[in-house]
Amino acid sequence: MTRLNFIKSAIIITSTVFVLSSCGDKEEPNKSPFNQIVNADETTGKSGVTFVTSGAWTSTITEVSTKSTKSGTDLWISIDPDHGDAAGEYTITISLQKNYTGEERKATITISFDDTDITITVTQKGTGTSANTGSGITYPANGLGGPNILADEVVTVKPTRGELAEYSARAVLPKGSSLKIVISGKEGDFGFYSGTNNNWVVTNTAPGQFTLTAFESGKSADASFSSYSGVYIEYYENGATKPTKTKKVEVKEN
């Protein structure tokens, strides 16, 4: 028995599901391969896969592009639930973050129980770049304080004063758009230059965390920051209640 339930998402899902009979004796697995293309308007999507196991099961997610295995929370893809403690029927949902890299990316989900593996391959198409995220908001490569950490191409910044790196958080908002940015860093390592703010409402929402809310659309918003270590950024574009994208920026020499 194999079921797929699709909600809008910008993904291609290829699955081979092995399903056991509900009786106690094992039978030869029934292989049901399929290809399914699911299109969406650059939105996070979920799909469900239902399967029956004869015992407890575990899962792994492997990002094919890097050949590395990580937990779902560390990837752009995750599943829920990610394990089961007993035999029975389970339905997992597959969740994805938006892909703004401009490149196709792929991951495999492996469900393992007894001597059986269920393998699901997910390929997500690129949906944009920093120049045009689909929101109309753009993130130039530089700002008043130096490299713009909001630009997709900026993933590292170099120290400018000893081990301290200085940079900008800049966005250009078209008329009628809105933007909130949450930047998180290590407490004591990450700071905001208050005299440099232009069109951001900046609040220190937690130790080592700043929230930037654009004050007025139709203008550029810019501010200068500094840190000794990397930061994690969440984008909430045009009223989104969940991040429309996320990224990490590291501080290092090269």
Beta strands, then each sheet from edge to edge (+ up, - down):
strand 1: 3-6
strand 2: 11-19
strand 3: 30-38
strand 4: 46-53
strand 5: 58-63
strand 6: 68-70
strand 7: 77-80
strand 8: 88-96
strand 9: 105-113
strand 10: 116-124
strand 11: 142-143
strand 12: 146-147
strand 13: 156-157
strand 14: 165-168
strand 15: 171-172
strand 16: 179-184
strand 17: 190-198
strand 18: 200-206
strand 19: 209-214
strand 20: 220-227
strand 21: 231-237
strand 22: 245-251
sheet 1: 1+ 4- 8+ 7-
sheet 2: 3+ 2- 10+ 9- 5+ 6-
sheet 3: 11+ 12-
sheet 4: 13+ 22+ 21- 16+ 19- 18+
sheet 5: 14+ 20- 15+
sheet 6: 14+ 20- 17+
end
